[in-house]
Amino acid sequence: MGMTMSQKILAYHAGLESVKAGQLINAELDMVLGNDITSPVAVKEFEKAGFGCIKCPERVSMVMDHFTPNKDIKAAEQVKTVRTFANKYGVENFFDVGRMGIEHALLPEQGLVGAGDLVIGADSHTCTYGALGAFSTGVGSTDMAAGMMSGQCWFKVPSAIKFVLKNKPAKYICGKDVILHIIGLIGVDGALYKSMEFTGDGIQYLSIDDRFTICNMAIEAGAKNGIFPVDDVTREYLNGRFKREVRVFEADPDAEYERTIEVDLSKLEPTVAFPHLPENTRTPEAWGEVKIDQVVIGSCTNGHISDLRIAADILRGKKVAKGVRCIIIPATNTIWKQAMHEGLFDVFIDAGAVVSTPTCGPCLGGHMGILAAGERAVATTNRNFVGRMGHVDSEVYLASPYVAAASAVAGKIATPDQIK
Amino acid sequence: MQVRGTVFRYKSDVDTDVIIPARYLNTTSEAELASHCMEDIDKEFVKKVKKGDIIVAEDNFGCGSSREHAPIAIKASGISLVIANSFARIFYRNSINIGLPILECPEAVKNIKAGDVVSCDLSKGEIVNETTGQKFQAEPFPEFIQNIIDKGGLIASIKAGK
């Protein structure tokens, strides 16, 4: 029997001819990632175990992005712990303020992850790199510590759901709508323990940023990983950037999938996930009048340059509604600079929005835009759990940059057409 | 190993943001994390929980973030076992890696209420609802994973294998 694309990557890294769903394997890692929240726990475990050295320091990345620039003394102490560890053990890919960006935008941008890789990260959104044709999955801090020491990780080989994306996306539809639609369809545990493999003629219309967004939120359906095949879009992105050799894996024609789901991209509508689960998706006819207090455009999900361009297109010549705070967070310094050069910041600031330094910040209720009791935010982020962006009685509505920017202007959840 | 305690009962999709809100992730102190455990879903939990108590939940327990602080907070609060229909995969890994006992057992979930006294032989996966007298058998772990549990977590099992 054939293998899925994910299974082929796992088999290769485990040094096996083939693997099958359910099999437990040990495999060689190309990259181990941690951030300023998860690395301190890994550092503690690593030092407590007395491991002594990191197997391949060049295959470890530590990105200080969640509570940075350090939001308080405790956050500063945590970053200091990681900084000291990185210096001691020779971790060159330690990204502090000035070099850092949101990890899942930064690692691809820096060429540290790419096609054919096997990556683990102590951050659930590590599944983002599947956009580049990598097998990439989130783990905890102890797995990170073990991965640093041994260069390996154990995996249970996942089965897969195949998503056949068809046709060209409709107007104002981007990767965010695709993945929210899918999560609405299968639920927050609809892909539990499984791979989500995306294919079909529609993927040619999805930019690399759209693919990052889609794979990023695979975890919100419970998936182990999300993955796209390697095509011209991938190669163009990796060319001159990716520091290792591109390894292309393709699903076998007779690969077995638990389910196949077709999604007609031309029929999708702007999709918003209402509180308090990403599966509570609604399209415009079911939105009703939802007044908002804040808009956040950024995060590892939608802080890419194309997301900022979309936001600027909607906000150009318009004003953020009175009483709404609109916070825009470019995901990395490179994206920040690019947006500045393209004049996007003029658009944002003239509209009455604010531009932040790269940080995960408000997405997880850290800093830079926390909600008070009873407040509502439309955010391009990835989770709308109870208390996620602040007070336990606040609400987060997940949306695309089109809808988020239009909502900022309307003062309520709106499509771009509704603010014309 | 035998555990015994009173049950705290939760529904499906209990996420790691409610198990330990991100505003408390600026520390790795186990005691401090435990002092905020379940705060955003159940303010009474921290006040009532006693050493040995047991959490019983429905589907997809521990979904969301990869924060190991979530199982650490639960374990440090005194909880001896979490029983659910299913666990989110990163939470499942993390629990095994740090030695928080977890069991999948839909029959037990169906037949255990909040406040029931439950005991369990962890090595056999035998769950007893002492309040009602009912007995349940949890799914056994694959040998590979049972080996990690027996060695006392991932780091200990790696060290033992060296």
Interface residues (C-beta under 8 A of the other chain):
Chain A: L24 I37 T38 P40 V41 K44 E45 K48 A49 H66 F67 K71 D72 K74 A75 Q78 G121 A122 D123 S124 T126 G138 V139 G140 S141 T142 D143 A145 A146 M149 S150 W154 K156 V188 D189 L192 Y193 I219 G222 K224 L277 L364 G365 G366 R383 F385 V386 G387 R388 V392
Chain B: D13 D15 D17 V18 P21 A22 R23 L25 N26 T27 T28 D40 I41 D59 N60 C63 G64 S65 S66 R67 E68 H69 I72 S86 A88 R89 I90 R93 N94 N97 I98 P142 F144 I145 G153 L154 I155 I158 K159
